[in-house]
Amino acid sequence: DGGITQSPKYLFRKEGQNVTLSCEQNLNHDAMYWYRQDPGQGLRLIYYSQIVNDFQKGDIAEGYSVSREKKESFPLTVTSAQKNPTAFYLCASSPYSGRTTYNEQFFGPGTRLTVL
Amino acid sequence: AQTVTQSQPEMSVQEAETVTLSCTYDTSESDYYLFWYKQPPSRQMILVIRQEAYKQQNATENRFSVNFQKAAKSFSLKISDSQLGDAAMYFCAYRSAGIADKLIFGTGTRLQVFP
């Protein structure tokens, strides 16, 4: 089945530790995105990547890092510099094809990160 | 910068009735897209309906329709014949027609459906 997978579903981290959230897609999509969801705040963009080996900061990139070495994969690392990392993290992808074409973003099932 | 506002944190509707969720946005752009996403308890984001700003005709998808008022920067979602499965968080989102496919989300409206 084609889709987006995120692992793990639940993740616990001790303060001061880095942790990496996995996002994989087999939809052959060019673009991938990471969002953070907090109660009462909707989704906010952390990082996005439109092609392999390239990515841009979103609105709340501080304390996070990403890589895009393969088209299918866009892992997100939550570093110890992120002061309030407890949240729900959603990965998305879309068949990016340029400025004037609409491309639907498809979302993964999410990862719930809790800092202990 | 663009912003999206959903002023109704919670709404409720009786099964088979109609409910309207409100969304307003602020932008200086003339070309953009607007969306409604549904997030059920599973937390999977599902696209409900989308509207291109250059289209005057309101989008419709089965029981879901929008009232797009470009001048007023308003984009409401109407759910007709509400079903128990419609209970979810609903997010309004904006996307510029620019190169980056970034979505800007509102804070969401929780919809409860009563039998």
Interface residues (C-beta under 8 A of the other chain):
Chain A: A31 Y33 Y35 G40 Q41 G42 L43 R44 L45 Y48 Q50 Q56 G58 F88 L90 A92 S94 Y96 G98 R99 T100 Y102 N103 E104 Q105 F107 P109 G110
Chain B: V4 P9 Y33 S42 R43 Q44 M45 I46 L47 R50 E52 F91 A93 R95 A97 G98 I99 A100 D101 K102 L103 I104 F105 G106 T107 G108
